[in-house]
Amino acid sequence: MKSILIKNAQLVNEGSITTADVMVKDGRIAQIGQSIAAEADETIDATGLHLLPGVIDDQVHFREPGLTHKANIETEARAAVAGGTTSFMEMPNTVPNALTQELLEDKYNIAAETSLANYSFYMGASNDNLAEVLITNPNTVCGIKIFMGSSTGNMLVDNEQTLEEIFEKAKLPIAVHCEDEQIIRDNMALYEEKYGEDIPVKCHPEIRNEAACFKSSYLAVKLAEKHNTRLHILHISTEEELKLFRNDIPLEQKRITAEICVHHLWFDKEDYDKYGSQIKCNPAIKEHRHKEALLKGLLEDKLDVIATDHAPHTWEEKQGKYKKAPSGVPLVQHSLQMMLEFVKQGKLTLEKMVEKMSHAPAILFNVRERGYIREGYWADLVLVDLNKPYTVTKENTYFKCGWSPFEGQTFNSTIAHTIVSGHLAFTNGTFDESKKGERLLFDR
C-alpha cells in the first residue's frame, strides 16, 4: 500500500484540536507529530483543513441482496466514503432477510468484493430463529438486530418468550427498532376512517406517535435491566424516551445506550409541507419540541451516538400516496456535512461531533483499533474544509436511487479527502477503488 503523509492538519481527536502531521503506512497510523520529515508515496498539504477520524455509521440499509433496484453495497459504500463515513453497520431486512449464518455471511462476501468502506452486518432476529442468533460470532459481527415494532417480512419479533430468551442469552449487543405495533395499527385505522386512501403525509407522526415509541422502548429497557443485556436502542425520536437513558456514568460502563439519527435533529413536522414523503421514515420525524429536546439530550450524553438509518427508495416509489410510499431517507453521504452545519451554528462543537460520530460508536460496539486518530490504529481519516461551500446536485449525489432531500442545499463545508484503512479512497470528487474496505472486528 502507498504511504501517505498529511501535513499541517488541524487534528480533531479525543476532545482537543491540535496542529499535527500524520504518517500513514501499511494501512495504519504510523506516526503523529510535529513536522514529520519522513518520505511518503503521497503527501497531502492539509493547511487550513481539519482532520477527523472517519465516521462510523452504526445503522444503514444498503438493500443488497434482493432490493438492488434501490441500492447496493457498492453504490452506497461509495456515497458513504464521499461523505466521510469510513465504516458502516448494515441492517438484516434485505431479501432474503439475514436470519441464518449462511445468509449473513453472503452479505460479508459481497462487501469484501465491492465495498469501498469498512463494513459489518447485523444478524437478524425473528420469532423462530433463536438457535441461529445465539451462535453469532461476537468478534466478527457488530450485533443482533430486533424489530420490536412494525416491520416487513419475518422480522417483527413480538413473541414474548423469544424476546426473553434473546435478551437473556445474547453475547452481542442487541440493537432494537422500538415502535409498538398495536398502537400504530389502531392509529392507522382511525386515520383510514377519517381520510380513506388520502391520508396526508403530515399525519405520519400522529400515526407513529410518541406513545408507540415510548411503550416499545420502555419494554426493551425493562427486558435489558432484567437480564443485564447489552442493549442499544436505535433512532430515538421523542423527548419522552430521553428519561429512559442515563448520563451519570461513562459510556464504557453503560449497558443501555441510545442512538440519534441526523434527520431527527435536522427536520421537524413542519417540513412535511415542503418535502412530503421524501422525509417519511420510521420512527417518524415529529414536532419541533422533540428536535430541540433530542439535541439537548445529545449534548447531555443521554444519546450516545449519531447515525443515519440511511434507507434509500426509488423516486418513483416515494411518489405514491401516504400508505404506499415507503419509509426511509437516503442520508449517508451528507450526515457529516449536516452535523458540521450544527457546528457552524454554534449548536455543537467539533470535538463533541467527533465524539458522537467516531469515538462513541467504536466504544459502544467495541470496534477493534478504529474510531480514533492514534498511532497503531487503522488509518480511517477524513479531511474537511470548513470554509468551502458545497452545493448538493444530482450529479454529485452518489446514491443509486439518484435523489436526496438535500438537492439544492448548500452546506458550508466540503469533504476533501477520505482515507479508508490507509487507502486514499476519495479525493475532491474522485474515487480510487483499487482497494476495498476491511471487515470490522470487535474486542469482546
C-alpha positions in Angstrom: 0.0 0.0 0.0 1.1 3.6 -0.6 2.3 5.6 2.3 0.6 8.9 2.9 1.9 11.9 4.8 -0.6 14.5 5.9 1.0 17.8 6.7 -0.2 20.8 8.9 -3.7 19.5 9.7 -6.0 20.7 12.4 -6.4 17.4 14.1 -9.7 16.9 16.0 -9.4 13.9 18.3 -10.2 12.9 21.9 -11.6 16.2 23.0 -9.0 18.6 21.6 -7.9 20.3 18.4 -4.1 20.5 17.6 -1.9 21.2 14.6 -0.2 18.0 13.6 1.3 15.8 10.8 0.2 12.2 10.4 2.1 9.5 8.7 0.1 6.5 7.3 1.9 3.2 6.4 0.6 -0.3 5.7 -3.0 0.8 6.4 -2.3 2.2 9.8 -1.3 5.4 11.5 2.4 5.1 11.9 3.2 8.4 13.5 1.5 11.6 14.8 3.8 14.6 15.4 5.1 18.0 14.6 7.0 18.5 11.3 7.3 14.8 10.3 10.1 14.8 7.7 9.9 11.2 6.5 9.4 10.4 2.8 5.9 9.2 1.7 4.4 8.0 -1.6 1.9 10.7 -1.4 1.9 14.0 0.6 -1.3 16.0 1.4 -0.9 19.6 2.4 -3.7 19.9 4.9 -3.1 23.6 5.7 -6.5 25.1 6.5 -8.2 21.7 6.7 -9.5 19.7 9.7 -8.5 16.1 10.1 -11.1 13.9 11.8 -11.4 10.2 12.5 -13.6 8.6 9.9 -17.3 8.5 10.7 -18.6 5.1 11.9 -22.3 4.8 11.0 -24.0 2.1 13.1 -27.2 1.9 11.2 -27.6 1.8 7.4 -29.8 -0.1 4.9 -27.8 -0.8 1.7 -30.5 -3.1 0.2 -28.4 -6.0 -1.0 -29.3 -8.7 -1.7 -32.8 -8.6 -3.1 -33.6 -4.9 -3.3 -30.9 -3.8 -5.6 -33.1 -1.6 -7.8 -33.0 0.8 -4.8 -29.3 0.5 -3.8 -26.5 -2.0 -3.4 -23.4 -2.3 -1.2 -21.1 -0.9 -3.8 -23.0 2.3 -4.6 -24.0 3.2 -1.1 -20.5 2.5 0.3 -19.1 4.9 -2.3 -21.6 7.5 -1.2 -20.6 6.9 2.4 -16.9 7.4 1.6 -17.7 10.6 -0.3 -19.3 11.9 2.8 -16.5 11.0 5.2 -18.1 7.8 6.6 -15.4 5.1 6.6 -17.2 2.3 8.3 -20.8 1.1 8.3 -23.0 -1.4 10.1 -25.8 -2.6 7.8 -29.3 -4.0 8.7 -30.6 -7.5 8.1 -34.0 -6.7 6.4 -32.8 -7.4 2.9 -34.3 -10.1 0.7 -33.9 -12.8 1.9 -33.7 -11.5 5.5 -30.3 -12.2 7.1 -31.8 -14.7 9.5 -29.2 -17.5 9.2 -25.5 -17.6 9.5 -25.2 -18.6 5.8 -27.3 -15.7 4.6 -25.4 -13.3 6.9 -22.0 -14.5 5.5 -23.3 -14.0 2.0 -23.5 -10.3 2.7 -20.0 -10.2 4.0 -18.7 -11.9 0.9 -20.5 -9.3 -1.3 -18.9 -6.5 0.7 -15.5 -7.9 0.5 -15.7 -7.7 -3.3 -17.5 -4.4 -3.7 -17.4 -2.1 -0.6 -15.1 0.9 -0.6 -15.9 1.4 3.1 -15.2 -0.8 6.0 -18.2 -3.0 6.8 -20.1 -5.0 9.3 -23.6 -6.6 9.1 -26.2 -7.3 11.9 -27.6 -10.7 12.4 -31.4 -10.5 12.2 -33.8 -11.9 14.8 -37.2 -13.3 14.1 -39.8 -15.2 16.3 -38.3 -18.5 15.2 -34.5 -18.3 14.6 -33.2 -18.2 18.2 -30.7 -21.0 17.6 -29.1 -19.2 14.7 -29.0 -15.9 16.6 -27.2 -17.4 19.6 -24.3 -18.9 17.5 -23.4 -15.5 16.0 -19.7 -14.8 16.5 -19.3 -11.7 18.8 -15.8 -11.0 17.4 -16.8 -10.7 13.8 -20.4 -9.4 13.8 -21.4 -6.0 15.1 -24.7 -7.0 16.7 -28.1 -8.6 16.7 -31.0 -6.6 15.2 -34.5 -6.9 16.6 -37.5 -5.1 15.2 -39.7 -4.6 18.3 -42.3 -2.8 16.2 -43.7 -2.5 12.7 -41.6 -4.4 10.1 -41.9 -6.3 6.9 -41.5 -10.0 6.1 -40.5 -12.2 9.0 -38.6 -9.7 11.1 -41.2 -8.4 13.6 -40.3 -10.0 16.9 -43.4 -9.9 19.1 -43.2 -13.3 20.8 -42.6 -12.6 24.5 -40.7 -15.9 25.1 -38.4 -15.3 22.2 -37.6 -11.8 23.4 -36.9 -13.0 26.9 -34.5 -15.7 25.6 -32.6 -13.3 23.2 -32.2 -10.7 26.0 -31.1 -13.4 28.4 -28.7 -15.3 26.3 -27.3 -13.0 23.6 -23.5 -12.5 23.7 -23.5 -9.5 21.3 -25.1 -6.0 21.6 -28.8 -6.1 20.8 -29.8 -3.2 18.6 -33.6 -2.6 18.5 -36.1 -0.6 16.5 -38.8 0.3 19.0 -42.3 1.2 18.0 -45.4 -0.6 19.4 -47.2 -2.4 16.6 -50.7 -2.3 18.1 -50.7 1.4 18.8 -49.6 2.1 15.2 -52.4 -0.2 13.8 -55.0 1.4 16.0 -53.9 4.9 14.9 -53.9 3.8 11.3 -57.4 2.6 11.5 -58.6 5.9 12.8 -56.9 7.9 10.1 -58.2 5.5 7.4 -61.6 6.1 8.7 -61.1 9.8 8.5 -59.2 10.1 5.2 -59.7 6.9 3.4 -56.7 6.3 1.0 -55.8 10.1 1.0 -54.1 10.3 4.4 -51.8 13.4 4.4 -48.2 12.6 4.9 -48.0 15.2 7.7 -50.2 12.7 9.8 -47.3 10.3 9.8 -46.0 11.4 13.3 -49.6 11.2 14.6 -50.0 7.6 13.4 -46.5 6.5 14.6 -46.7 8.7 17.6 -44.8 9.3 20.9 -46.8 6.7 22.7 -45.8 4.0 20.2 -42.2 4.8 20.6 -42.1 5.1 24.4 -44.1 1.9 25.1 -41.8 -0.2 23.0 -38.5 1.5 24.2 -39.7 1.1 27.8 -40.3 -2.6 27.3 -36.8 -3.0 25.7 -35.2 -1.2 28.7 -37.1 -3.3 31.2 -36.0 -6.5 29.5 -32.4 -5.4 29.4 -32.4 -4.4 33.0 -33.9 -7.7 34.0 -31.2 -9.7 32.1 -28.3 -7.2 32.3 -28.4 -7.2 28.5 -26.1 -5.0 26.3 -28.9 -3.0 24.7 -28.7 -0.3 22.0 -31.9 1.5 21.1 -31.8 2.9 17.6 -33.1 6.2 16.2 -34.7 7.8 19.3 -37.2 10.3 18.1 -39.1 11.6 21.1 -38.5 13.8 24.1 -40.3 11.3 26.3 -37.9 8.5 25.6 -34.9 10.5 27.0 -36.0 9.7 30.5 -35.1 6.0 29.9 -31.3 6.7 29.5 -28.5 7.6 31.9 -25.8 10.2 31.6 -24.3 9.8 35.1 -21.8 7.1 34.1 -19.1 6.9 31.3 -20.2 5.3 28.0 -17.8 2.4 28.7 -19.9 1.4 31.7 -23.4 1.7 30.1 -25.3 -1.4 29.5 -28.2 0.5 27.8 -27.3 3.1 25.1 -29.2 5.2 22.6 -28.7 6.5 19.0 -29.9 9.7 17.5 -30.2 10.0 13.7 -29.3 13.1 11.8 -32.8 13.6 10.3 -34.4 13.7 13.7 -32.1 16.5 14.6 -32.5 18.4 11.3 -36.2 18.1 10.3 -39.5 18.5 12.2 -43.2 18.1 11.4 -43.4 21.5 9.6 -41.0 20.2 6.9 -43.6 17.7 5.6 -45.3 20.6 3.8 -42.1 21.1 1.7 -40.7 17.5 1.4 -43.7 15.3 1.7 -42.9 11.6 1.6 -39.2 12.4 0.9 -38.8 12.6 4.7 -41.3 9.9 5.6 -39.3 7.5 7.8 -39.8 5.2 10.8 -39.8 6.3 13.6 -41.4 9.4 12.2 -40.0 12.9 12.2 -42.1 14.6 14.9 -42.9 18.1 16.3 -40.3 20.8 16.8 -40.2 20.2 20.6 -38.7 16.8 20.0 -35.9 18.1 17.8 -34.9 20.6 20.4 -35.1 18.1 23.2 -33.1 15.5 21.3 -30.2 17.9 20.6 -30.2 18.7 24.4 -30.2 15.0 25.1 -27.2 14.5 22.8 -25.2 17.3 24.4 -26.0 15.9 27.9 -24.9 12.4 26.8 -28.3 10.7 27.2 -27.9 10.0 23.5 -24.7 8.3 22.8 -24.1 8.1 19.0 -25.1 10.0 15.8 -26.1 7.8 12.8 -28.2 8.0 9.7 -30.5 5.0 9.3 -29.7 5.6 5.6 -32.6 3.9 3.8 -32.9 4.6 0.0 -36.0 4.1 -2.1 -36.5 5.0 -5.8 -38.0 8.4 -6.5 -41.0 6.7 -8.2 -41.7 4.6 -5.0 -41.6 7.7 -2.9 -44.2 9.5 -5.1 -47.0 7.1 -4.0 -49.8 8.1 -1.7 -49.1 8.0 2.0 -49.8 4.3 2.7 -47.9 3.2 -0.4 -44.8 5.5 -0.2 -42.2 3.5 1.7 -40.4 4.9 4.8 -36.8 5.8 4.6 -34.4 8.6 3.6 -31.0 8.5 1.8 -28.6 10.3 4.1 -25.2 8.6 4.5 -23.4 10.9 2.0 -24.4 14.1 3.8 -24.5 13.2 7.5 -21.1 14.7 8.4 -21.9 17.9 6.4 -25.2 18.1 8.2 -23.6 18.0 11.6 -20.9 20.4 10.5 -23.7 22.9 9.9 -24.7 22.4 13.6 -21.0 23.2 14.4 -21.2 26.3 12.2 -24.4 27.4 14.0 -22.8 27.0 17.4 -25.1 24.2 18.4 -22.4 21.6 18.6 -18.6 21.7 19.0 -16.3 19.9 16.6 -14.9 17.9 19.5 -18.4 16.7 20.5 -19.4 15.9 17.0 -16.3 13.7 16.6 -17.0 12.0 19.9 -20.6 11.1 18.8 -19.8 10.1 15.2 -16.5 8.3 15.6 -15.3 7.7 19.2 -18.6 6.6 20.7 -19.6 4.1 18.1 -16.2 2.5 18.5 -16.6 2.3 22.3 -20.2 1.2 22.2 -19.6 -1.7 19.8 -16.0 -2.5 20.9 -14.7 -1.9 17.4 -11.1 -3.0 17.2 -8.5 -0.3 16.6 -10.8 2.3 14.9 -12.7 5.4 15.8 -9.7 7.4 16.9 -6.6 9.1 15.5 -4.0 7.0 17.4 -0.6 5.6 16.5 -1.1 1.9 15.6 -4.8 2.2 14.8 -6.2 1.7 11.3 -6.0 4.9 9.3 -9.7 5.8 8.9 -9.4 9.5 8.3 -11.4 12.4 6.7 -10.1 15.9 5.8 -12.7 18.6 5.7 -12.7 22.2 4.6 -14.9 24.1 6.9 -14.8 27.2 4.7 -15.5 25.8 1.3 -19.3 25.7 0.4 -20.7 22.6 -1.2 -24.0 22.5 -3.1 -25.8 19.2 -3.4 -26.8 18.3 -7.0 -28.0 15.2 -8.8 -24.6 15.0 -10.4 -22.7 14.9 -7.1 -25.1 12.6 -5.3 -23.8 9.0 -5.4 -26.8 7.1 -4.1 -28.1 4.6 -6.6 -31.6 6.0 -6.1 -30.4 9.2 -7.6 -32.0 11.7 -5.3 -31.6 13.4 -1.9 -33.8 15.7 0.1 -30.8 18.0 0.2 -30.7 18.6 -3.6 -30.1 22.3 -3.9 -28.9 22.7 -0.4 -25.5 24.5 0.1 -23.5 23.2 3.0 -20.7 25.4 4.4 -18.2 22.6 4.4 -16.7 20.2 1.9 -15.2 16.7 2.3 -11.8 17.0 0.7 -10.2 13.5 1.3 -11.3 10.2 2.8 -8.8 7.6 3.8 -10.2 4.1 4.5 -7.9 1.6 6.2 -4.9 3.5 4.9 -6.2 3.8 1.3 -6.9 7.2 -0.1 -10.3 6.3 -1.4 -11.8 9.7 -2.2 -10.1 13.0 -3.2 -12.0 16.1 -4.2 -14.8 14.2 -6.0 -12.7 11.4 -7.4 -12.8 7.8 -6.2 -9.9 5.3 -6.1 -11.5 1.9 -6.0 -8.3 -0.1 -6.4 -8.6 -1.3 -2.8 -11.8 -2.2 -0.9 -12.6 -1.7 2.8 -12.0 -4.1 5.6 -14.3 -6.2 7.7 -14.7 -4.7 11.1 -13.6 -6.8 14.1 -14.7 -6.4 17.7 -12.9 -6.9 21.0 -15.5 -8.8 23.1 
